[in-house]
Amino acid sequence: MHNKVVYHAMKAFSSFGLPVLRFNFRSVGLSEGTHDNGHGEQDDVHAALDWMEQNLNRPILFAGFSFGSNVGLRACCGDARVKGLIGLGLPVRAEGRDYTYKFLPRCTQPKLFLSGDHDQYGPREALAEIFERAPEPKRLVMIADADHFFQGTPESPNPKLDLMQKEIRLWLQSAFSLS
């Protein structure tokens, strides 16, 4: 929850006055529990949704990064409380794990998929296939010369986090009429 991608995504939501809840999955940082390969972590997302519903009583928008985007999309797709979904750095294969998205054809909420065009865990072709299986409304944005963490490439070494933030803001404005 303290990496640059999550922080910059939070700033994009906060720029519209939206409350943001960031949390670590079980076994990450100082959190309790044991990593459960994305299964128990969906329970973590559901617990966060329950807390937000009880304490904030506002429409919920979900954004997750990397492993969190896969887990969060699985947990939130079809949940009526969640009005929109953002998958940042959507992984396909990372650190010996394969990620599947068979649930996406049933995911009717507005969706933004945002990755770097040099993302080592989510190759462009694989993301395009995943995107095609998702129903509308949806948007796929590939940030030029950005890696998985929206950092630059040797050809264009400057970080691309500002571009990631800009795309999140544009999507929030167009999908939810925020200003």
C-alpha positions in Angstrom: 0.0 0.0 0.0 3.0 2.2 0.3 4.5 1.8 -3.2 4.5 4.6 -5.7 1.8 3.2 -8.0 -0.7 2.8 -5.2 0.2 6.2 -3.8 -0.2 8.0 -7.1 -3.5 6.2 -7.8 -4.7 7.4 -4.4 -3.8 11.0 -5.2 -5.9 10.7 -8.5 -9.0 9.7 -6.5 -8.3 12.2 -3.8 -8.1 15.0 -6.3 -11.9 14.6 -6.7 -12.5 14.6 -3.0 -13.2 10.8 -3.0 -12.3 8.9 0.2 -9.6 6.3 -0.3 -8.9 3.1 1.7 -5.5 1.5 1.1 -4.7 -1.8 2.8 -2.2 -4.6 2.7 -3.3 -8.1 1.9 -2.7 -10.8 4.5 1.0 -11.4 5.3 2.1 -8.2 3.6 3.9 -5.5 5.6 2.7 -5.7 9.2 -0.6 -7.4 8.4 -1.5 -10.7 10.0 -2.3 -13.9 8.2 -0.7 -16.1 5.6 -0.6 -15.5 1.8 -3.3 -17.6 0.2 -2.6 -17.3 -3.5 -5.4 -14.9 -4.1 -8.2 -16.9 -2.5 -8.2 -15.6 1.1 -7.1 -12.2 -0.2 -10.5 -11.9 -1.9 -11.9 -12.1 1.6 -9.6 -9.2 2.5 -11.2 -7.2 -0.3 -14.7 -8.2 0.8 -13.9 -7.1 4.4 -12.7 -3.7 3.0 -15.8 -3.3 0.9 -18.0 -4.1 4.0 -16.1 -1.5 6.1 -16.4 1.1 3.4 -20.1 0.4 3.0 -20.7 0.6 6.8 -18.5 3.6 7.5 -18.6 5.8 4.4 -22.0 5.0 2.8 -20.9 6.2 -0.6 -20.6 4.5 -4.0 -17.4 2.4 -4.1 -14.8 2.5 -6.9 -12.1 -0.1 -6.8 -8.5 0.3 -8.0 -5.8 -2.4 -7.5 -2.2 -2.8 -8.6 -0.5 -5.9 -9.9 -1.6 -8.9 -7.7 -4.1 -6.6 -6.0 -5.7 -5.8 -9.4 -6.2 -9.5 -10.1 -7.6 -10.2 -6.7 -9.7 -7.1 -6.5 -11.2 -7.5 -9.9 -12.2 -11.1 -9.0 -13.7 -10.0 -5.7 -15.5 -6.9 -7.0 -16.8 -7.9 -10.4 -20.6 -8.3 -10.0 -20.7 -6.7 -6.6 -23.4 -4.1 -6.8 -21.7 -1.9 -4.3 -18.7 -1.4 -6.6 -19.6 1.0 -9.4 -16.3 0.9 -11.3 -13.0 -1.0 -11.5 -9.4 -0.1 -12.3 -6.8 -2.7 -12.9 -3.3 -1.1 -12.8 -0.4 -3.3 -14.0 -2.7 -6.2 -14.6 -0.4 -9.3 -14.3 -0.6 -12.3 -16.7 2.5 -14.1 -15.4 4.6 -12.9 -12.5 7.2 -14.7 -10.3 6.1 -18.2 -11.3 2.4 -17.5 -11.0 -0.1 -17.4 -13.9 -3.1 -15.2 -13.5 -6.4 -15.9 -15.2 -9.4 -13.7 -16.0 -12.1 -16.2 -16.8 -14.5 -14.1 -14.7 -14.2 -11.0 -16.8 -17.0 -11.8 -19.3 -19.5 -11.5 -16.4 -18.0 -8.2 -15.2 -20.5 -5.4 -16.4 -19.2 -2.5 -14.3 -17.2 0.2 -16.1 -13.5 -0.9 -16.2 -10.2 0.8 -16.9 -7.1 -1.4 -17.6 -4.0 0.7 -17.3 -0.5 -0.8 -17.9 2.9 0.2 -19.2 3.7 -0.9 -22.8 6.9 -2.5 -21.4 5.2 -4.3 -18.5 7.3 -7.4 -17.9 4.3 -9.1 -16.1 1.6 -8.1 -18.6 2.7 -8.2 -22.2 0.6 -6.0 -24.5 -0.7 -9.0 -26.6 -1.9 -10.9 -23.5 -3.6 -7.8 -22.1 -5.3 -7.1 -25.4 -6.8 -10.7 -25.3 -8.0 -10.2 -21.7 -9.5 -6.8 -22.6 -11.4 -8.3 -25.6 -13.1 -10.8 -23.3 -14.4 -8.1 -21.0 -17.8 -6.6 -21.8 -18.4 -2.9 -22.2 -18.0 -0.4 -20.8 -14.2 -0.8 -20.8 -11.0 1.1 -21.7 -7.5 -0.2 -22.1 -4.6 2.3 -21.9 -1.0 1.4 -22.5 1.4 4.0 -21.2 4.3 4.4 -23.7 7.8 3.6 -22.5 6.5 2.5 -19.0 7.3 -0.8 -17.2 5.1 -2.6 -14.6 5.7 0.1 -12.0 5.1 2.9 -14.5 8.8 3.8 -14.4 10.6 4.6 -17.6 12.6 2.5 -20.0 16.2 2.9 -20.9 15.0 4.8 -24.1 12.8 7.1 -22.0 14.0 6.9 -18.4 11.6 9.4 -16.7 8.9 7.9 -14.5 5.4 7.7 -16.1 3.4 7.9 -12.9 2.0 11.3 -13.8 0.7 9.9 -17.0 -0.9 7.0 -15.1 -2.6 9.6 -12.7 -3.8 11.6 -15.7 -5.4 8.6 -17.3 -7.2 7.7 -14.0 -8.5 11.2 -13.7 -9.7 11.3 -17.3 -11.5 7.9 -16.9 -13.1 9.0 -13.6 -14.3 12.2 -15.3 -15.7 10.5 -18.3 -17.2 7.4 -16.7 -18.6 9.1 -13.6 -19.0 12.7 -14.6 -16.6 13.8 -11.8 -15.1 17.3 -12.0 
